Amino acid sequence: ISYATLLHELLPSMDVFVMWTRRDHQPWAIHEASSVGLPVVSTDIAAIPDLVLHEKTGLLAPPGDTAQYLRHTQRLVDDAALRERFGRAAREHVRRAFDPDKEYNRLFDALVDPARAKIHASRRLSPLSTRLD
C-alpha cells in the first residue's frame, strides 16, 4: 500500500483511530489520522495530549489502563455524532496547531536563536581580549 493510498483512501474510510502506546511519545500516525478527520483514542503520555485534546478531538487514557481504553473506544463506536464532532475538531486542530509554515519557522527559531545568542555573547569580549583583524 502506498502512503498516498493510506492517507487519502484508507484512513478517511475509517470511523475511529485507536493507538494504545506506552512508548511512542509523539506518534506521527495520530497526526495523520487527525488530519483526515478521525477521532483518536490513545495514551495520555508525553506529547500525545498536544495531538489529541481529551474530550475535544479524541479520548486519552493512562498508560496500561486497558479498561479505560476499551470504554473510550466503545463510547466512540456507539456515538456517531460524537465521532463526527471530534473528527471535525481533530482536523481543525491539526490545521491550526500544526500548520507547516508556522511550525517550520518556530522550529527554525528554536534551533537558530541559541546559536545567535552564543555568537552575540562571544562578540562581547573585554577590550583586552579583542583581536584586531
Accessible surface in RSA format (square Angstrom, percent):
REM  Atomic radii and reference values for relative SASA: ProtOr
REM  Chains: A
REM  Algorithm: Lee & Richards
REM  Probe-radius: 1.40
REM  Slices: 20
REM RES _ NUM      All-atoms   Total-Side   Main-Chain    Non-polar    All polar
REM                ABS   REL    ABS   REL    ABS   REL    ABS   REL    ABS   REL
RES ILE A   1   168.78  96.0  84.97  63.3  83.81 202.0  96.80  69.7  71.98 195.3
RES SER A   2    62.16  52.5  46.87  62.6  15.28  35.2  51.86 110.4  10.30  14.4
RES TYR A   3   123.98  57.9 111.66  63.5  12.31  32.0 103.65  77.9  20.32  25.1
RES ALA A   4    57.54  52.9  53.42  82.4   4.12   9.4  54.77  77.1   2.77   7.3
RES THR A   5    43.80  31.2  42.37  43.0   1.43   3.4  21.93  29.4  21.87  33.1
RES LEU A   6    63.23  35.2  63.23  45.2   0.00   0.0  63.23  44.4   0.00   0.0
RES LEU A   7    30.29  16.9  30.29  21.7   0.00   0.0  30.29  21.3   0.00   0.0
RES HIS A   8   127.50  69.7 106.42  74.0  21.09  53.9  67.68  69.8  59.82  69.6
RES GLU A   9   113.64  65.2 102.04  77.2  11.59  27.6  37.20  71.9  76.44  62.4
RES LEU A  10    63.82  35.5  63.75  45.6   0.07   0.2  63.78  44.8   0.04   0.1
RES LEU A  11     7.96   4.4   7.96   5.7   0.00   0.0   7.96   5.6   0.00   0.0
RES PRO A  12    64.20  46.8  37.02  33.7  27.18  98.8  39.01  32.2  25.19 156.6
RES SER A  13    87.54  74.0  48.20  64.3  39.34  90.6  46.62  99.3  40.92  57.3
RES MET A  14    84.18  43.6  69.22  45.8  14.96  35.6  66.70  56.7  17.49  23.2
RES ASP A  15    94.09  65.9  83.77  83.4  10.32  24.4  14.61  34.4  79.48  79.3
RES VAL A  16    25.87  17.0   8.84   8.0  17.03  41.0   8.84   7.7  17.03  46.2
RES PHE A  17    35.42  17.7  34.25  21.2   1.17   3.1  35.42  21.5   0.00   0.0
RES VAL A  18    58.55  38.5  31.02  28.1  27.53  66.3  31.02  27.0  27.53  74.7
RES MET A  19    45.12  23.4  41.70  27.6   3.42   8.2  44.00  37.4   1.12   1.5
RES TRP A  20   103.35  41.5  72.95  35.3  30.41  71.4  73.32  39.1  30.03  48.7
RES THR A  21    18.52  13.2  10.63  10.8   7.89  18.8  10.20  13.7   8.32  12.6
RES ARG A  22   167.73  70.4 146.18  74.5  21.54  51.3  48.74  66.6 118.99  72.1
RES ARG A  23   204.80  86.0 190.26  97.0  14.54  34.6  67.23  91.9 137.57  83.4
RES ASP A  24    59.61  41.8  52.25  52.0   7.36  17.4  20.62  48.5  38.98  38.9
RES HIS A  25   102.49  56.0  98.61  68.5   3.88   9.9  63.02  64.9  39.48  45.9
RES GLN A  26   105.25  58.9  86.40  63.1  18.85  44.9  21.85  46.5  83.40  63.3
RES PRO A  27     3.15   2.3   0.80   0.7   2.35   8.5   2.90   2.4   0.25   1.6
RES TRP A  28   162.20  65.1 155.94  75.5   6.26  14.7 147.68  78.7  14.51  23.5
RES ALA A  29    37.72  34.7  33.37  51.5   4.35   9.9  34.09  48.0   3.63   9.6
RES ILE A  30     0.00   0.0   0.00   0.0   0.00   0.0   0.00   0.0   0.00   0.0
RES HIS A  31    23.90  13.1  23.39  16.3   0.51   1.3   7.43   7.7  16.47  19.2
RES GLU A  32    18.27  10.5  17.91  13.6   0.36   0.9   4.33   8.4  13.94  11.4
RES ALA A  33     0.00   0.0   0.00   0.0   0.00   0.0   0.00   0.0   0.00   0.0
RES SER A  34     1.75   1.5   1.75   2.3   0.00   0.0   0.89   1.9   0.86   1.2
RES SER A  35    36.88  31.2  24.98  33.3  11.90  27.4  18.91  40.3  17.97  25.2
RES VAL A  36    30.52  20.1  16.74  15.2  13.78  33.2  21.09  18.3   9.42  25.6
RES GLY A  37    14.29  17.6   0.00   N/A  14.29  17.6   0.03   0.1  14.26  31.9
RES LEU A  38     6.22   3.5   6.22   4.4   0.00   0.0   6.22   4.4   0.00   0.0
RES PRO A  39     2.66   1.9   2.66   2.4   0.00   0.0   2.66   2.2   0.00   0.0
RES VAL A  40     0.31   0.2   0.31   0.3   0.00   0.0   0.31   0.3   0.00   0.0
RES VAL A  41     0.00   0.0   0.00   0.0   0.00   0.0   0.00   0.0   0.00   0.0
RES SER A  42     0.00   0.0   0.00   0.0   0.00   0.0   0.00   0.0   0.00   0.0
RES THR A  43     0.00   0.0   0.00   0.0   0.00   0.0   0.00   0.0   0.00   0.0
RES ASP A  44    76.47  53.6  62.11  61.8  14.37  34.0   4.09   9.6  72.39  72.2
RES ILE A  45    28.09  16.0  22.06  16.4   6.03  14.5  28.09  20.2   0.00   0.0
RES ALA A  46    64.88  59.7  13.53  20.9  51.35 116.8  34.33  48.3  30.56  80.9
RES ALA A  47    24.15  22.2  20.49  31.6   3.66   8.3  22.95  32.3   1.20   3.2
RES ILE A  48     0.00   0.0   0.00   0.0   0.00   0.0   0.00   0.0   0.00   0.0
RES PRO A  49    45.05  32.8  38.37  35.0   6.68  24.3  38.47  31.8   6.58  40.9
RES ASP A  50    88.17  61.8  82.65  82.3   5.52  13.0  19.64  46.2  68.53  68.3
RES LEU A  51     4.89   2.7   3.94   2.8   0.95   2.4   4.33   3.0   0.56   1.5
RES VAL A  52     0.74   0.5   0.54   0.5   0.20   0.5   0.57   0.5   0.17   0.5
RES LEU A  53    54.58  30.4  52.29  37.4   2.29   5.7  54.58  38.3   0.00   0.0
RES HIS A  54    82.57  45.1  65.58  45.6  16.99  43.5  46.55  48.0  36.02  41.9
RES GLU A  55    77.16  44.3  63.62  48.1  13.55  32.3  38.11  73.7  39.05  31.9
RES LYS A  56   134.60  65.7 128.37  78.8   6.23  14.8  75.27  67.7  59.34  63.2
RES THR A  57     2.97   2.1   2.53   2.6   0.44   1.0   1.94   2.6   1.03   1.6
RES GLY A  58     0.00   0.0   0.00   N/A   0.00   0.0   0.00   0.0   0.00   0.0
RES LEU A  59     0.00   0.0   0.00   0.0   0.00   0.0   0.00   0.0   0.00   0.0
RES LEU A  60    16.06   8.9   7.60   5.4   8.46  21.3   7.60   5.3   8.46  22.8
RES ALA A  61     0.41   0.4   0.00   0.0   0.41   0.9   0.41   0.6   0.00   0.0
RES PRO A  62    69.82  50.9  69.02  62.9   0.80   2.9  69.82  57.6   0.00   0.0
RES PRO A  63    64.97  47.4  44.98  41.0  19.99  72.7  45.20  37.3  19.77 122.9
RES GLY A  64    34.24  42.2   0.00   N/A  34.24  42.2  11.34  31.1  22.90  51.3
RES ASP A  65    51.05  35.8  42.95  42.7   8.11  19.2  18.04  42.5  33.01  32.9
RES THR A  66    73.51  52.3  71.11  72.1   2.40   5.7  44.75  60.1  28.76  43.5
RES ALA A  67    54.22  49.9  45.28  69.9   8.94  20.3  50.12  70.6   4.10  10.9
RES GLN A  68    41.06  23.0  41.06  30.0   0.00   0.0   6.34  13.5  34.72  26.3
RES TYR A  69     7.68   3.6   7.68   4.4   0.00   0.0   6.67   5.0   1.01   1.2
RES LEU A  70    98.82  55.0  95.44  68.3   3.38   8.5  95.92  67.4   2.90   7.8
RES ARG A  71   135.01  56.7 126.24  64.4   8.77  20.9  74.34 101.6  60.67  36.8
RES HIS A  72    13.29   7.3  13.15   9.1   0.14   0.4   9.51   9.8   3.77   4.4
RES THR A  73    28.91  20.6  28.91  29.3   0.00   0.0  28.91  38.8   0.00   0.0
RES GLN A  74    95.35  53.3  94.26  68.9   1.09   2.6  38.53  82.0  56.81  43.1
RES ARG A  75    93.67  39.3  85.33  43.5   8.34  19.8  45.93  62.8  47.74  28.9
RES LEU A  76     0.00   0.0   0.00   0.0   0.00   0.0   0.00   0.0   0.00   0.0
RES VAL A  77    83.54  55.0  68.38  61.9  15.16  36.5  70.14  60.9  13.40  36.3
RES ASP A  78   103.31  72.4  66.87  66.6  36.44  86.2  32.08  75.5  71.23  71.0
RES ASP A  79    57.50  40.3  54.05  53.8   3.45   8.2  14.30  33.6  43.20  43.1
RES ALA A  80    62.34  57.3  53.20  82.1   9.14  20.8  53.42  75.2   8.92  23.6
RES ALA A  81    74.58  68.6  60.48  93.3  14.10  32.1  68.42  96.4   6.16  16.3
RES LEU A  82     6.83   3.8   6.18   4.4   0.65   1.6   6.35   4.5   0.47   1.3
RES ARG A  83    45.44  19.1  43.80  22.3   1.64   3.9   6.75   9.2  38.69  23.4
RES GLU A  84    98.40  56.5  92.83  70.2   5.56  13.2  35.77  69.2  62.63  51.1
RES ARG A  85   126.23  53.0 125.03  63.7   1.19   2.8  53.10  72.6  73.13  44.3
RES PHE A  86     0.68   0.3   0.68   0.4   0.00   0.0   0.68   0.4   0.00   0.0
RES GLY A  87     1.70   2.1   0.00   N/A   1.70   2.1   1.70   4.7   0.00   0.0
RES ARG A  88   127.78  53.6 121.13  61.7   6.65  15.8  55.25  75.5  72.52  44.0
RES ALA A  89    35.23  32.4  25.29  39.0   9.94  22.6  32.88  46.3   2.35   6.2
RES ALA A  90     0.47   0.4   0.10   0.1   0.37   0.8   0.44   0.6   0.03   0.1
RES ARG A  91    77.34  32.5  77.33  39.4   0.01   0.0  11.00  15.0  66.35  40.2
RES GLU A  92    85.91  49.3  84.98  64.3   0.94   2.2  34.79  67.3  51.12  41.7
RES HIS A  93    15.55   8.5  15.55  10.8   0.01   0.0  14.13  14.6   1.43   1.7
RES VAL A  94    11.69   7.7  11.11  10.1   0.58   1.4  11.11   9.7   0.58   1.6
RES ARG A  95   153.41  64.4 138.05  70.4  15.36  36.6  54.85  75.0  98.55  59.7
RES ARG A  96   130.92  55.0 117.92  60.1  13.00  31.0  66.15  90.4  64.77  39.3
RES ALA A  97    39.36  36.2  20.13  31.1  19.23  43.7  29.26  41.2  10.10  26.7
RES PHE A  98    42.23  21.1  31.89  19.8  10.34  26.9  31.89  19.3  10.34  29.6
RES ASP A  99    38.68  27.1  36.35  36.2   2.33   5.5   6.66  15.7  32.02  31.9
RES PRO A 100    73.21  53.4  70.76  64.5   2.44   8.9  73.21  60.4   0.00   0.0
RES ASP A 101   106.95  74.9 102.09 101.6   4.86  11.5  29.27  68.9  77.68  77.5
RES LYS A 102   127.81  62.4 119.87  73.5   7.94  18.9  84.29  75.9  43.52  46.4
RES GLU A 103    43.77  25.1  42.94  32.5   0.83   2.0  15.71  30.4  28.06  22.9
RES TYR A 104   148.94  69.5 145.05  82.5   3.88  10.1 103.02  77.4  45.92  56.6
RES ASN A 105    95.71  66.0  94.84  91.7   0.87   2.1  21.54  51.8  74.17  71.7
RES ARG A 106   142.71  59.9 136.74  69.7   5.96  14.2  70.54  96.4  72.17  43.7
RES LEU A 107    92.50  51.5  92.50  66.2   0.00   0.0  92.50  65.0   0.00   0.0
RES PHE A 108   115.76  57.9 113.20  70.1   2.56   6.7 115.52  70.0   0.24   0.7
RES ASP A 109    66.02  46.2  66.02  65.7   0.00   0.0  14.02  33.0  51.99  51.9
RES ALA A 110    57.50  52.9  35.73  55.1  21.77  49.5  46.45  65.4  11.06  29.3
RES LEU A 111   122.01  67.9 105.53  75.5  16.48  41.4 107.99  75.8  14.02  37.7
RES VAL A 112    33.95  22.3  32.67  29.6   1.28   3.1  33.95  29.5   0.00   0.0
RES ASP A 113    71.29  49.9  67.34  67.0   3.95   9.3  27.34  64.3  43.95  43.8
RES PRO A 114    83.20  60.6  69.51  63.4  13.69  49.8  77.67  64.1   5.53  34.4
RES ALA A 115    52.45  48.2  44.00  67.9   8.45  19.2  51.13  72.0   1.32   3.5
RES ARG A 116   116.41  48.9 115.63  58.9   0.78   1.9  39.73  54.3  76.68  46.5
RES ALA A 117    60.05  55.2  50.36  77.7   9.68  22.0  57.28  80.7   2.77   7.3
RES LYS A 118   158.48  77.3 151.61  93.0   6.87  16.4 100.78  90.7  57.70  61.5
RES ILE A 119    86.14  49.0  84.55  63.0   1.59   3.8  86.14  62.0   0.00   0.0
RES HIS A 120    93.45  51.1  92.10  64.0   1.34   3.4  59.27  61.1  34.18  39.8
RES ALA A 121    51.18  47.1  40.01  61.7  11.17  25.4  40.23  56.7  10.95  29.0
RES SER A 122    63.36  53.5  52.44  70.0  10.92  25.1  45.27  96.4  18.09  25.3
RES ARG A 123   173.06  72.7 141.61  72.2  31.45  74.9  56.55  77.3 116.51  70.6
RES ARG A 124   178.59  75.0 147.14  75.0  31.44  74.9  76.93 105.1 101.66  61.6
RES LEU A 125   101.46  56.5  80.78  57.8  20.68  52.0  83.56  58.7  17.90  48.2
RES SER A 126    63.75  53.9  51.00  68.1  12.75  29.4  45.39  96.7  18.36  25.7
RES PRO A 127   121.17  88.3 100.58  91.7  20.59  74.8 106.07  87.6  15.09  93.8
RES LEU A 128   179.55 100.0 147.42 105.5  32.13  80.8 150.59 105.8  28.96  77.9
RES SER A 129    60.41  51.1  40.07  53.5  20.35  46.9  47.65 101.5  12.76  17.9
RES THR A 130    80.36  57.2  60.74  61.6  19.61  46.7  53.13  71.4  27.23  41.2
RES ARG A 131   192.77  80.9 172.41  87.9  20.35  48.5  73.95 101.1 118.82  72.0
RES LEU A 132   175.23  97.6 145.85 104.3  29.38  73.9 147.07 103.3  28.16  75.8
RES ASP A 133   170.09 119.1  91.53  91.1  78.56 185.8  70.75 166.5  99.34  99.1
END  Absolute sums over single chains surface
CHAIN  1 A     8998.1       7693.4       1304.7       5354.8       3643.3
END  Absolute sums over all chains
TOTAL          8998.1       7693.4       1304.7       5354.8       3643.3
